[in-house]
Amino acid sequence: MPLNFSIIESYIADHQDIIKDRFLLRNERYRLLAELGNILQSTLKDYEIFESEFSSLVLHKIDGAGSLEELRACHEIAIAGIENFYLEEETILDTHDLFRIVRDKLVAKVLTMVEKEMENEGLGKPPTDYVWGGLGSEGRDEQTMLTDQDNMIIYEEPGKDFVEDDLREKWLTEFGEKSGKKSKDVPGPKQLVDYYYEIFSRKATDSLHEVGFERCKGNVMPTNERWRGSVGSWKKRIEDRLTFEQGIFEALDIIILTDARPIKGNIKLLDSFMEYFFKNLTENKHVMKDFIRSAVLMPSALTFFGGFKTEKEGENKDKFNIKLLGWAPLILAVRMISLVSGIYERNTLQRIQSLRKKNIIKKDMESDLTDAYFTFVRFRIMSQINHRADNTKNMNYLKPDMLGPEEQERLRRAMKTVEAFQKYIQETQLFGQPF
């Protein structure tokens, strides 16, 4: 039985007449309350069993795992358990929370293993403090059944006393192999530290893949130099993009970075950098206006007459992508108006709540946006569950004809909410008050 207050509401509804009976004696009142108590106790017991098994079969085993194979098994057990929990409870927030707990723990364990591997290979412990950050749904704490790697790494600049002979020798050997001759140049501390974390990132990405984190198709991983660097390097790429519109960072990378969340390492490194990043971003009115414009122009799957725009041909004929034409426009619009409003929450629902608290949106809009978020995520989760065995890129596609009238109407309401929100942003930020 689901762990929510509907248990009490259902019991009261089923026994409404007798509860209102003014002639009930104490033993009859006791019997009714005892019956409700037994129902509640049974539900609480089921929940306690779930939490106990979740800790013993997943969390504790992650702590004690000695190999990537063991961690992958823990990951698979966790997905199956959380899936069953969702099917029973249908609580999206709990699903997000459970996956954050499990996957943060898995990532931290993998990185600890990589640190040990680097040390065993003679490359030493991490030469400086670093922080491994999550991006995308991992950063926003909005993970579901499937996940991929959306990560970054920031590390401190090396001190003057940094010396790692084995690392220097490996650097010289690899440099010589790439150039076709042995390099006579002696790499400095910064080159060595950059090289250390390049190796570290390759090992971490490979290991996470082995544990069940698919590689990011957009290459948002620290193996990509865009998402790896020292504090100084990160600040430079932000300055290059926001001030001079050049460098290795693109506009989309800036948007992705706004969701960054620390997972392992020195949290202060990321917090300090994000403070610098947000200050420079929000002060750049030209860039922010471009981002707002992109948010309001992102289309939904609704036609002018309220139907669904579906693929006309191909393997997804008569289907539409709920991620690109529903969920993503909502996430982007909420993110952009939050940044403009000085709200730096990472989670979409927390951003919505903060918008309401600051009177940027009204209560009805807060409720509609929240409902829309739950609607899109619910359909995405069910599609992932139904197609998990296929492991295909098509699991974000829905076929409207396969949905019942109520489900279709729920999707329409959600998409109309997004379109109304986009119109509101357009009127208030682009054509209304000075931006």
C-alpha positions in Angstrom: 0.0 0.0 0.0 1.5 3.4 -1.0 3.1 5.4 1.8 0.9 8.5 1.5 -2.0 10.2 3.2 -4.5 8.7 0.8 -4.6 5.7 3.2 -6.3 7.9 5.8 -8.5 9.7 3.3 -9.7 6.4 1.8 -10.5 4.9 5.2 -12.4 8.0 6.3 -14.4 8.0 3.0 -15.2 4.3 3.3 -16.4 4.7 6.9 -17.8 8.2 6.7 -21.3 7.3 7.8 -20.3 5.4 10.9 -17.7 7.9 11.9 -20.3 10.6 11.9 -22.6 8.5 14.1 -23.2 10.5 17.2 -24.2 7.4 19.2 -20.9 5.5 18.9 -19.7 4.1 22.1 -16.1 4.1 23.2 -15.5 0.5 22.3 -16.8 1.1 18.7 -14.6 4.2 18.4 -11.7 2.1 19.6 -12.4 -0.6 17.1 -12.5 1.9 14.2 -9.3 3.6 15.2 -7.5 0.2 15.9 -8.5 -1.0 12.4 -7.0 2.2 10.9 -3.9 1.8 13.1 -3.4 -1.8 11.8 -3.6 -0.5 8.3 -1.1 2.2 9.0 1.2 -0.1 10.8 1.2 -2.6 7.9 2.1 0.3 5.5 4.8 1.6 7.8 6.3 -1.9 8.1 6.4 -2.3 4.3 8.3 1.0 4.1 10.7 0.0 6.9 11.5 -3.2 5.0 12.1 -1.3 1.8 14.5 1.1 3.5 16.3 -1.7 5.3 16.8 -3.7 2.1 17.8 -0.5 0.2 20.5 0.1 2.8 21.7 -3.5 3.1 21.4 -4.7 -0.5 22.6 -1.5 -2.2 24.2 1.2 0.0 26.2 -1.0 2.3 27.3 -3.2 -0.6 28.6 -0.1 -2.5 30.7 0.8 0.5 32.2 -2.7 0.6 32.5 -3.3 -3.1 36.0 -4.1 -4.3 35.5 -4.2 -8.1 33.6 -2.4 -10.9 31.6 -5.6 -11.5 30.3 -5.5 -7.9 29.3 -1.8 -8.3 27.5 -2.5 -11.5 25.5 -5.3 -9.8 24.6 -2.8 -7.0 23.5 -0.3 -9.6 21.3 -2.8 -11.4 19.7 -4.0 -8.1 19.1 -0.3 -7.2 17.4 0.4 -10.5 15.1 -2.7 -10.2 14.2 -1.8 -6.6 13.5 1.9 -7.3 11.5 0.9 -10.3 9.3 -1.4 -8.1 9.0 1.4 -5.6 7.9 3.9 -8.2 5.3 1.5 -9.6 3.9 1.1 -6.1 4.1 4.6 -4.9 4.2 6.7 -8.1 6.2 9.4 -6.3 8.5 11.2 -8.7 10.3 13.2 -5.9 11.2 9.9 -4.1 12.5 8.5 -7.4 14.8 11.5 -7.9 16.0 11.3 -4.3 16.7 7.6 -4.3 18.7 7.8 -7.5 20.7 10.7 -6.2 21.6 8.8 -3.1 22.6 5.7 -5.0 24.4 7.3 -8.0 26.3 9.9 -5.9 27.5 7.0 -3.8 28.5 5.0 -6.9 30.3 7.9 -8.4 32.2 8.7 -5.2 33.2 5.0 -4.9 34.4 4.8 -8.5 36.5 8.0 -8.1 38.0 6.6 -4.9 39.0 3.4 -6.8 40.5 5.5 -9.6 42.5 7.5 -7.1 43.9 4.2 -5.7 44.6 2.9 -9.2 46.6 6.1 -10.1 48.6 5.7 -6.9 49.3 2.0 -7.6 50.6 2.9 -11.1 53.1 5.3 -9.6 51.3 8.4 -10.6 50.6 9.4 -7.0 47.6 10.7 -5.1 45.6 13.7 -6.5 48.3 16.4 -6.6 45.8 19.1 -5.7 42.2 19.4 -4.4 39.6 18.7 -7.0 35.8 18.5 -7.3 33.8 16.2 -9.5 30.5 17.8 -10.6 27.3 16.5 -12.0 25.5 18.3 -14.8 22.2 17.8 -16.6 19.6 15.8 -14.6 22.4 14.6 -12.3 23.2 18.2 -11.4 19.5 19.2 -11.0 18.8 16.1 -8.9 16.2 14.9 -11.4 17.5 11.5 -12.4 15.3 8.6 -13.5 15.7 5.0 -14.6 18.3 5.7 -17.3 21.4 7.8 -16.8 24.4 8.9 -18.7 27.6 10.7 -17.9 27.2 14.5 -17.7 30.2 15.5 -15.6 32.9 18.1 -15.1 36.1 18.4 -13.0 37.7 21.4 -11.5 41.1 21.3 -9.7 43.3 23.7 -7.9 46.5 25.1 -9.4 49.6 23.3 -8.3 51.9 24.6 -5.6 55.6 25.4 -6.1 56.6 22.3 -4.2 54.8 19.9 -6.5 57.1 17.0 -7.7 56.0 13.7 -9.2 58.9 12.0 -10.9 56.9 9.0 -12.2 54.2 11.3 -13.6 56.9 13.5 -15.2 58.4 10.4 -16.9 55.1 9.2 -18.1 54.3 12.6 -19.5 57.7 12.7 -21.3 57.2 9.2 -22.7 53.7 10.0 -24.0 54.7 13.3 -25.4 57.6 11.7 -27.2 55.4 9.0 -28.7 53.0 11.7 -30.0 55.7 13.8 -31.5 57.8 11.0 -32.8 60.8 11.8 -30.7 61.8 12.0 -27.0 61.0 15.5 -25.7 63.8 17.3 -24.0 61.5 19.9 -22.6 60.8 19.5 -18.9 57.1 19.9 -18.1 56.2 22.4 -15.4 53.9 21.7 -12.4 50.8 23.0 -14.3 51.4 20.7 -17.3 51.9 17.7 -15.0 48.8 18.5 -13.0 46.8 18.9 -16.2 48.1 15.7 -17.4 47.4 13.9 -14.2 43.7 14.9 -14.3 43.5 14.0 -18.0 44.6 10.4 -17.2 42.3 10.5 -14.1 39.3 11.6 -16.2 39.9 8.9 -18.8 40.0 6.2 -16.1 37.0 7.6 -14.3 34.9 7.8 -17.5 35.7 4.3 -18.5 35.0 3.0 -15.0 31.7 4.8 -14.7 30.7 3.3 -18.1 31.5 -0.2 -16.7 29.3 0.5 -13.7 26.3 1.4 -15.8 26.7 5.2 -16.6 26.5 5.4 -20.4 28.9 7.8 -22.0 27.3 11.1 -22.9 26.4 11.3 -26.6 27.1 15.1 -26.5 30.5 14.5 -25.0 29.8 16.4 -21.8 32.5 14.5 -19.9 35.9 15.4 -18.4 37.6 13.4 -21.1 36.6 16.4 -23.2 38.9 19.4 -22.4 35.9 21.6 -22.3 34.7 19.9 -19.1 38.1 19.5 -17.4 40.5 22.2 -16.1 42.1 24.1 -13.3 40.2 26.9 -11.6 42.1 29.4 -13.7 41.4 27.5 -16.9 37.7 27.4 -16.1 37.5 31.1 -15.4 39.3 31.9 -18.6 36.9 29.8 -20.8 34.0 31.6 -19.1 35.5 35.0 -19.8 36.4 34.1 -23.4 32.8 33.0 -24.1 30.9 35.7 -22.2 33.1 38.7 -22.9 34.8 37.9 -26.2 32.5 35.2 -27.7 35.4 33.0 -28.5 37.3 30.1 -27.0 36.4 26.4 -26.6 33.1 27.0 -24.8 29.9 27.4 -26.8 26.6 29.1 -25.8 25.0 25.7 -25.1 27.9 24.8 -22.8 27.1 27.9 -20.7 23.5 26.8 -20.3 24.6 23.3 -19.3 27.0 24.6 -16.7 24.2 26.4 -14.9 23.0 23.1 -13.4 26.4 22.0 -12.0 26.3 20.3 -8.6 29.3 18.9 -6.6 29.4 15.2 -6.1 32.8 14.4 -4.7 35.8 16.4 -3.6 36.3 19.9 -2.3 32.8 21.4 -2.6 34.1 24.9 -2.0 36.0 24.8 -5.3 32.8 24.4 -7.3 30.8 26.8 -5.1 33.4 29.5 -5.5 33.6 29.0 -9.2 29.8 29.0 -9.7 29.6 32.3 -7.7 32.1 33.8 -10.2 30.3 32.2 -13.1 26.8 33.4 -12.2 28.0 36.9 -11.5 29.6 37.2 -14.9 26.7 35.5 -16.7 23.8 37.5 -15.2 25.7 40.8 -15.7 26.0 40.1 -19.4 22.6 41.3 -20.6 23.3 40.5 -24.2 24.0 36.8 -23.5 21.0 36.5 -21.1 18.7 38.1 -23.6 19.8 35.5 -26.2 19.2 32.7 -23.7 15.7 34.1 -22.9 14.9 34.3 -26.6 16.0 30.6 -27.1 13.8 29.6 -24.2 10.6 31.2 -25.5 11.2 29.9 -29.1 11.6 26.2 -28.1 8.5 24.5 -29.6 6.2 22.0 -27.9 4.5 19.0 -29.6 1.1 20.8 -29.9 -0.3 21.9 -33.2 -2.3 25.2 -33.6 -5.6 23.3 -33.1 -4.4 21.3 -30.1 -3.3 18.1 -31.8 0.1 16.5 -31.5 2.8 17.1 -34.0 4.2 13.7 -34.8 6.9 12.3 -37.1 5.7 11.8 -40.6 8.1 9.0 -41.5 10.9 6.8 -40.2 11.0 4.4 -37.3 9.2 6.9 -35.1 6.3 7.6 -37.5 3.2 8.9 -35.8 5.2 9.5 -32.5 6.6 12.7 -30.9 9.6 13.1 -28.7 8.3 14.1 -25.2 11.8 15.0 -24.0 12.5 17.5 -26.8 8.9 18.8 -27.3 7.7 18.9 -23.7 10.1 18.4 -20.9 13.1 20.3 -22.3 11.2 23.5 -23.2 9.8 23.5 -19.6 13.3 22.9 -18.0 14.9 25.6 -20.2 12.2 28.2 -19.6 12.2 27.8 -15.8 16.1 27.8 -15.8 16.3 31.1 -17.8 13.7 33.1 -15.9 15.3 31.9 -12.6 18.7 33.2 -13.7 17.3 36.5 -14.8 15.6 36.8 -11.4 18.7 36.0 -9.4 17.6 32.5 -8.4 20.5 30.0 -8.5 18.7 26.9 -7.4 19.6 23.8 -9.5 16.5 21.8 -9.2 13.6 22.7 -11.5 10.8 22.4 -8.8 12.9 24.4 -6.4 13.4 27.0 -9.1 9.6 27.2 -9.6 9.0 27.6 -5.9 11.5 30.3 -5.6 9.9 32.2 -8.5 6.7 32.1 -6.6 8.3 33.2 -3.4 9.8 36.2 -5.2 6.4 37.0 -6.8 7.8 36.5 -10.3 4.9 34.1 -11.0 1.5 33.7 -9.4 0.3 30.8 -7.4 -1.8 29.4 -10.2 1.2 29.4 -12.5 3.4 27.7 -9.9 0.8 25.0 -9.6 0.5 24.6 -13.4 4.2 24.4 -13.9 4.6 21.9 -11.1 1.8 19.7 -12.6 3.4 20.0 -16.0 6.8 18.9 -14.7 5.3 15.8 -12.9 3.3 15.0 -16.1 6.4 15.0 -18.4 8.6 13.1 -16.0 5.9 10.5 -15.3 5.5 9.8 -19.0 9.3 9.6 -19.4 9.7 7.2 -16.5 6.9 4.9 -17.8 8.4 4.9 -21.3 11.8 4.1 -19.8 10.3 1.2 -17.8 8.4 -0.2 -20.8 11.4 0.0 -23.1 14.3 -0.6 -20.8 15.0 -4.0 -22.3 15.3 -2.4 -25.7 17.9 0.2 -24.5 17.2 2.3 -27.6 17.3 6.0 -28.3 13.6 5.9 -29.1 12.3 5.5 -25.6 11.5 9.2 -25.4 9.0 8.8 -28.2 5.3 8.5 -27.5 2.5 7.5 -29.8 -0.6 9.6 -28.9 -3.0 7.0 -30.4 -1.7 4.6 -27.8 -2.7 6.9 -24.9 -6.2 7.1 -23.4 -8.2 10.3 -23.6 -7.3 11.4 -20.0 -3.6 10.9 -20.6 -3.8 12.8 -23.9 -5.6 15.7 -22.2 -3.0 15.7 -19.4 -0.2 16.1 -21.9 -2.1 18.8 -23.7 -2.6 20.7 -20.4 1.1 20.4 -19.6 2.2 21.6 -23.1 -0.3 24.5 -23.0 1.2 25.5 -19.6 4.7 25.6 -21.1 3.5 27.7 -24.0 1.7 30.1 -21.7 4.8 30.4 -19.5 6.9 31.1 -22.6 4.5 33.8 -23.6 4.7 35.3 -20.1 8.5 35.3 -20.3 8.4 36.9 -23.7 6.0 39.7 -22.6 7.8 40.5 -19.3 11.4 40.0 -20.4 11.7 40.8 -24.1 8.8 43.2 -24.9 7.8 44.4 -21.4 9.9 45.7 -18.6 13.5 46.7 -19.5 15.7 43.6 -19.5 
